[in-house]
Amino acid sequence: MPKPLIGLTTYLADAQWGEWELPAALLPAAYISCLQAAGGRVVLLPPDAPEAAADVVARLDAIVLTGGEDVDPALYGARPHPCTGPPVHERDRWEWAVLAEALARDMPVLGVCRGMQLMNVHAGGTLIQHLPETVGHHGHNLHGGHFSPHAVTTVPGTRIGTLLPGTRQVATHHHQAVDSLGTGLIVGARTADGTIEAVESTRHRFAVGVQWHPEMAFDSAVVHALVAAARSAPNPAPGRIAESKVRIRRGTPEVTPSTPVS
């Protein structure tokens, strides 16, 4: 049986390697290595025109929405906090369209850090734009450019709770988090300060978001579960999942999965 083909979204940023310094589509290699180790084939999905999402997603077995820049607050009807990074509209539009298409097909989706936050916003939820102001500490992002360990406790009875029962250390690096939960999502894990650390859809076979970075652990049960779900995914035609047609109003134009926001 062929290995499942999994698409990973990427940054589009200025980068330097060797004697070159040019705009590049890039992604930390740990994402690729952990999925390959779990039995998947990987393709990178740099930002593209939103209308290309249907053609791209149709060729895949699963999607990973990776970490990265802050999601544009306009997508959830908020003004930017002074600590919120500048929006990257090309990436927001592309990943919104990819996510919508994947959910419409009931294709397995894993959101990592920013990816989980985008899943929540897509479902009509909101974000805390600067977490230290809410929890009173910097434990979720101790050092710039480095992952820090902290403990998460999963919710019994959820998919994440089954994969990772109890309390464990995870690799974290984030200053934003889920605030109000999107429609059709449930909480899968929290930290001791109450921060939501995992969400999952009640409307899809496998649509899971984690605020931490599972790619930093090569034996991650979350990554293996995504690959297993991708291996068995039927990849149905769009429109099979009626719930994904719910219309959302959150300070942006009314959208459906077939209408990317701007």
C-alpha positions as CSV (number, residue, x, y, z in Angstrom):
1,M,0.0,0.0,0.0
2,P,1.4,3.5,-0.9
3,K,2.3,5.7,2.0
4,P,-0.2,8.5,2.6
5,L,0.7,11.9,1.0
6,I,0.5,14.7,3.6
7,G,0.7,18.4,2.7
8,L,2.4,20.8,5.1
9,T,1.8,24.5,4.8
10,T,5.0,26.7,4.9
11,Y,6.3,30.1,5.6
12,L,7.1,32.5,2.7
13,A,9.9,34.6,4.0
14,D,13.4,36.1,3.3
15,A,16.0,33.4,4.0
16,Q,19.8,33.0,3.8
17,W,21.7,29.9,2.9
18,G,25.2,29.6,1.6
19,E,25.9,32.7,-0.5
20,W,22.2,33.2,-1.2
21,E,19.7,35.6,0.5
22,L,16.3,35.3,-1.3
23,P,12.6,35.0,-0.6
24,A,12.0,31.3,0.2
25,A,9.2,28.9,1.0
26,L,10.6,27.2,4.2
27,L,9.7,25.0,7.1
28,P,11.7,23.5,10.0
29,A,12.9,20.1,9.0
30,A,11.5,18.5,12.1
31,Y,8.0,18.6,10.7
32,I,9.1,16.6,7.7
33,S,11.3,14.1,9.6
34,C,8.6,13.3,12.2
35,L,6.0,12.6,9.5
36,Q,8.4,10.5,7.5
37,A,9.3,8.5,10.6
38,A,5.6,7.9,11.2
39,G,5.1,6.5,7.8
40,G,4.0,9.4,5.7
41,R,5.1,11.0,2.4
42,V,5.5,14.8,2.6
43,V,4.9,17.6,0.2
44,L,5.2,21.3,1.1
45,L,2.4,23.7,0.4
46,P,3.7,27.3,0.1
47,P,1.1,30.1,-0.1
48,D,-0.8,30.1,-3.3
49,A,-3.9,31.6,-4.7
50,P,-6.9,30.5,-2.6
51,E,-8.7,29.2,-5.7
52,A,-5.9,26.6,-6.1
53,A,-6.7,24.9,-2.8
54,A,-9.3,22.5,-4.3
55,D,-6.9,21.2,-6.9
56,V,-4.1,20.8,-4.4
57,V,-6.1,19.2,-1.6
58,A,-7.7,16.7,-4.0
59,R,-4.3,15.1,-4.5
60,L,-3.5,14.6,-0.8
61,D,-4.5,12.3,2.0
62,A,-4.0,14.7,5.0
63,I,-3.1,18.3,5.9
64,V,-0.8,19.7,8.5
65,L,-1.3,23.5,9.3
66,T,2.1,24.3,10.7
67,G,3.2,27.0,13.2
68,G,4.3,30.5,12.3
69,E,3.2,34.1,12.3
70,D,0.2,35.4,14.2
71,V,-3.2,35.0,12.6
72,D,-4.6,38.4,11.4
73,P,-7.0,39.6,14.2
74,A,-9.3,41.0,11.5
75,L,-10.3,37.4,10.8
76,Y,-12.0,37.2,14.2
77,G,-13.2,40.8,14.4
78,A,-10.5,42.2,16.6
79,R,-8.0,45.1,16.5
80,P,-4.3,44.2,16.6
81,H,-2.7,44.1,20.0
82,P,0.6,46.0,20.2
83,C,2.4,42.6,20.7
84,T,0.6,41.0,17.7
85,G,2.9,40.5,14.7
86,P,2.1,42.0,11.3
87,P,-0.4,40.0,9.3
88,V,0.8,37.8,6.5
89,H,-2.3,38.0,4.3
90,E,-1.0,35.6,1.6
91,R,-0.6,32.8,4.2
92,D,-3.8,33.5,6.0
93,R,-5.9,33.4,2.8
94,W,-4.1,30.3,1.5
95,E,-4.3,28.2,4.7
96,W,-8.0,29.3,5.2
97,A,-8.8,27.9,1.8
98,V,-6.8,24.7,2.3
99,L,-8.4,24.1,5.7
100,A,-11.9,24.7,4.3
101,E,-11.3,22.3,1.4
102,A,-9.9,19.6,3.6
103,L,-12.8,19.8,6.1
104,A,-15.3,19.7,3.3
105,R,-13.7,16.4,2.2
106,D,-13.5,15.1,5.7
107,M,-9.7,14.8,5.2
108,P,-7.6,14.4,8.3
109,V,-6.2,17.7,9.5
110,L,-3.6,18.5,12.2
111,G,-3.1,22.1,13.3
112,V,0.1,22.9,15.1
113,C,0.4,26.1,17.2
114,R,-0.7,28.8,14.7
115,G,-2.5,26.0,12.8
116,M,-4.7,25.2,15.8
117,Q,-5.4,28.9,16.2
118,L,-6.5,29.2,12.6
119,M,-8.7,26.1,13.0
120,N,-10.5,27.9,15.9
121,V,-10.9,31.2,14.0
122,H,-12.2,29.3,10.9
123,A,-14.8,27.8,13.2
124,G,-15.9,31.2,14.4
125,G,-13.8,31.4,17.6
126,T,-11.4,34.1,18.8
127,L,-7.9,34.3,20.1
128,I,-6.1,35.8,23.1
129,Q,-3.6,38.1,21.4
130,H,-1.0,38.2,24.2
131,L,-1.2,35.4,26.7
132,P,1.0,36.8,29.4
133,E,-1.5,39.6,30.1
134,T,-4.1,36.9,30.7
135,V,-2.2,34.3,32.7
136,G,0.3,36.5,34.4
137,H,3.5,34.8,33.3
138,H,5.7,33.9,30.3
139,G,5.8,30.2,30.8
140,H,4.3,29.5,27.3
141,N,7.2,31.3,25.6
142,L,10.2,31.6,27.9
143,H,12.9,32.3,25.3
144,G,12.8,33.7,21.8
145,G,13.8,31.2,19.2
146,H,13.7,28.2,21.6
147,F,11.1,25.7,22.6
148,S,10.3,25.4,26.3
149,P,8.8,22.4,28.1
150,H,5.5,22.8,30.1
151,A,2.9,20.4,31.3
152,V,-0.5,19.8,29.7
153,T,-3.3,17.7,31.0
154,T,-5.6,16.1,28.5
155,V,-9.4,15.7,28.8
156,P,-10.6,12.1,29.3
157,G,-12.9,10.9,26.5
158,T,-11.4,13.1,23.8
159,R,-9.2,11.8,21.0
160,I,-6.2,13.7,22.5
161,G,-7.1,12.2,25.9
162,T,-7.0,8.7,24.4
163,L,-3.7,9.3,22.6
164,L,-2.0,11.1,25.5
165,P,-3.8,10.3,28.7
166,G,-3.0,12.3,31.9
167,T,-0.4,15.0,32.3
168,R,2.8,15.3,30.3
169,Q,5.5,17.7,29.2
170,V,5.3,19.2,25.7
171,A,7.4,21.6,23.6
172,T,5.9,25.0,23.5
173,H,6.5,28.4,22.0
174,H,3.5,30.7,21.7
175,H,2.3,34.0,23.0
176,Q,-1.3,33.7,21.7
177,A,-4.0,31.1,22.5
178,V,-7.6,30.2,22.0
179,D,-10.1,32.5,23.7
180,S,-13.7,31.7,22.7
181,L,-14.0,28.2,21.2
182,G,-15.3,27.9,17.6
183,T,-18.5,26.1,16.7
184,G,-18.1,22.3,16.6
185,L,-14.8,22.2,18.5
186,I,-14.2,20.8,22.0
187,V,-11.2,21.2,24.3
188,G,-8.8,18.3,24.3
189,A,-6.1,19.6,26.8
190,R,-5.3,22.5,29.1
191,T,-2.4,23.8,31.1
192,A,-2.6,24.4,34.9
193,D,-3.2,28.1,34.2
194,G,-6.4,27.2,32.2
195,T,-4.9,27.9,28.7
196,I,-6.5,25.7,26.0
197,E,-3.7,23.5,24.6
198,A,-5.7,21.2,22.2
199,V,-9.0,21.3,20.3
200,E,-10.7,18.8,18.2
201,S,-13.7,18.7,15.9
202,T,-16.9,16.9,16.8
203,R,-17.9,17.0,13.1
204,H,-15.0,15.3,11.3
205,R,-13.2,12.0,11.4
206,F,-9.9,13.6,12.4
207,A,-9.5,17.3,12.8
208,V,-7.2,18.0,15.8
209,G,-5.3,21.1,16.8
210,V,-2.5,21.2,19.4
211,Q,-0.9,24.4,20.7
212,W,2.4,22.7,21.3
213,H,4.9,21.3,18.8
214,P,4.5,17.5,18.4
215,E,7.1,17.5,15.6
216,M,9.8,17.9,18.3
217,A,9.1,14.3,19.6
218,F,9.7,11.6,17.0
219,D,7.5,9.1,18.7
220,S,4.6,11.5,19.0
221,A,1.3,9.7,19.2
222,V,-0.5,12.7,17.7
223,V,1.6,12.5,14.5
224,H,1.3,8.7,14.2
225,A,-2.5,9.1,14.6
226,L,-2.6,11.6,11.8
227,V,-0.7,9.3,9.5
228,A,-3.0,6.4,10.4
229,A,-6.0,8.5,9.7
230,A,-4.5,9.6,6.4
231,R,-3.8,5.9,5.5
232,S,-7.5,5.1,5.9
233,A,-9.0,8.3,4.5
234,P,-11.6,7.9,1.7
235,N,-11.0,11.5,0.5
236,P,-14.7,12.0,-0.5
237,A,-15.9,14.8,-2.8
238,P,-16.5,18.3,-1.4
239,G,-19.9,18.8,0.1
240,R,-20.1,15.4,1.9
241,I,-19.8,17.0,5.3
242,A,-22.9,19.1,5.7
243,E,-21.7,20.7,9.0
244,S,-18.8,22.4,7.2
245,K,-21.4,24.6,5.4
246,V,-22.3,26.4,8.6
247,R,-21.9,30.1,7.9
248,I,-19.8,32.2,10.3
249,R,-20.1,35.8,11.2
250,R,-17.2,37.2,13.2
251,G,-16.5,40.7,12.1
252,T,-15.5,39.5,8.6
253,P,-17.6,39.1,5.4
254,E,-19.9,36.0,5.6
255,V,-17.9,33.1,4.4
256,T,-18.2,29.5,3.6
257,P,-15.4,27.0,2.9
258,S,-15.6,27.9,-0.8
259,T,-15.2,31.6,-0.2
260,P,-11.8,32.6,1.2
261,V,-11.7,35.7,3.3
262,S,-9.6,38.7,2.4
